[in-house]
Amino acid sequence: MPDKTKLGVGLFLLSEAIFFLILLLAYVYFHSVPSDGPSAANSLNPMRTLVFSICLFLSSATIHLAGRSFRQGERRGVSLWLMLTVALGGIFMFGQAREYLGLFAHGVTVSTNLFGCTFFTLTGFHGLHVLFGLGGLGALLGVAMSGRLGQVKPSGFEAVTMYWHFVDAVWVVIFGVVYLWPRLS
């Protein structure tokens, strides 16, 4: 990846990381404020969420393998690994949607209390990033499957890969703070 492209993607991801950090700090701060109603400890099921989170974590490996196939000029390998990455990301989004529906069914919404507000803001913002990443991955997959992989610049492929790894890394932190930390405190 040319230095300018790396710098641009790096600065973009840094700005996104700062935004996620602010949302995480708000979540942690408001978690410490006494509140009536639902909380992470009594509303969330970390083990169920871990199941679909593992799919997102595995997608980091599949996008890495897609990148390796891309560098080696293996169109079929790129297509296969990108399909798996998109499928794993889709499973994650399906799991998150089911979790939201379950919370809604139990009366937990963005307006319920501070937990609901910060939970849905943080995880919803992450979900939007996953959807955006799936769009980029889908575009790469379409190009690969149409036989036009040679038209993709390495820097473009690497930018999508960096973004996807970022989305995965952010979820590791969110999962730890939102789903595991309340059980320990």
Secondary structure, DSSP 8 states (H G I E B T S, - for coil): --HHHHHHHHHHHHHHHHHHHHHHHHHHHHHTS--SS--HHHH--HHHHHHHHHHHHHHHHHHHHHHHHHHTT-HHHHHHHHHHHHHHHHHHHHHHHHHHHHHHHTT--TTTSHHHHHHHHHHHHHHHHHHHHHHHHHHHHHHHHTT-GGGS-HHHHHHHHHHHHHHHHHHHHHIIIIIIHHHH-
